Amino acid sequence: MTTDDLRTLIAEEIAFAECARAEGNEGRARVHARRAAGAAAQMYRMVYFPIEPRLSGFRHLQRITADINLPDDLRAAAARLTVRVTPEHTLPHVEDPLEDAQYLADALLARLAQAH
């Protein structure tokens, strides 16, 4: 997958997330936001950790949360995207998952561009 393909995939997932939110389906919006961020995390980790077994985007997000080479704000955004909803189907934080996903994807893509 090229960087342009990845950018297209991320943009599509964010657009799906925005549509789901507009329809009142916040759970589906969060799924698409997580897919967007997960795709970026997967590409980032495949470049820097090519010997790791093939993991899902979600697993790569979990690994991003523990990557001490990344700034705290990126790791925190990844952590929020992997947190479980409460029994009341709400998030235990106020940050917007769509904003977290876009921020994380943009930051990881920028880091990939610097590496090449």
Residue pairs with C-beta under 8 A, 6 or more apart in sequence:
1 9
1 43
3 43
3 109
3 112
3 113
6 39
6 40
6 43
6 109
7 109
9 36
9 39
10 36
10 39
10 40
10 105
10 109
13 32
13 33
13 35
13 36
13 39
13 101
14 32
14 33
14 36
14 98
14 101
14 102
14 105
16 32
17 28
17 29
17 30
17 31
17 32
17 33
17 36
17 97
17 98
17 101
18 29
18 98
20 26
20 28
20 29
20 31
20 32
21 29
21 98
27 85
27 89
29 97
29 98
30 81
30 91
30 97
33 81
33 97
33 98
33 100
33 101
34 57
34 58
34 61
34 81
34 82
34 97
34 101
35 57
36 101
36 102
36 105
37 57
37 61
37 77
37 78
37 81
37 100
37 101
37 104
37 105
38 56
38 57
38 58
38 60
38 61
38 81
39 57
39 105
40 104
40 105
40 108
40 109
41 57
41 60
41 61
41 63
41 64
41 78
41 104
41 108
42 55
42 56
42 57
42 60
43 108
43 109
43 112
44 60
44 64
44 108
44 111
44 112
45 52
45 55
45 60
45 63
45 64
46 52
47 112
47 115
48 115
55 63
58 82
61 78
61 81
61 82
62 78
62 82
64 70
64 74
64 75
64 78
64 104
64 108
65 75
65 78
65 79
65 82
66 75
67 75
74 103
74 104
74 107
74 108
77 95
77 100
77 101
77 103
77 104
78 100
78 104
80 91
80 93
80 95
80 97
80 100
81 97
81 100
81 101
81 104
83 91
83 92
83 93
85 91
85 92
86 92
91 97
